[in-house]
């Protein structure tokens, strides 16, 4: 079952790539979460509890959180309940072969400025759009994950230049020029050291 979840996640990334969105959660959903708790308790007391009640309560508890650590904890609990529900289905009806969705998505990602021109020169008309200012930072963060993942997967030091380009673009969003960013890096290295001595700290 967990292998099915992993396969579905891989399919999502193939369809959509790494995605970054705001959480959209917060205290405005607290009353919804409390109502879901009341419904869950009432269903339990009347012998009418269903997986819908339990998953809805967990999901709405997640929506009511804005602190990243608490939100993550609630989402893990939500995912665990969904997994438990699937396991219950399999016990009652027999396991089925999971077929992840393939295709159907409109995958897109932020690219370097000249990539559409290069694609055009290759004989394939590119389909592009200009990112809205509000989504540019999210797309850059997703690009940072993508480029770091490519370096981790390949170990090719040439990928580090791509990471640095994204870092400079993110810094520019904060009004930080490359020279100023380098000054900040140097200052931190002077105060805290770099990573040249390969020191590993054992945590309690």
ABEGO torsion letter per residue (X at the ends): XAAAAAAAAAAAAAAAEBBBBBAGBEAAAAAAAAAAAAAAAAAAAAGABBAAAAAAAAAAAAAABABAAAAAAAAAAAAAAAAAAAAAAAAAAEBBBBBBBBEGBBBBBBBBAAAAAAAAAAGBBBBBBBBBAAAAAAAAAAAAAAAAAAAAAAGBAAAAAAAAAAAAAAAAAAGBBAAAAAAAAAAAAAAAEBAAAGBBBBBX
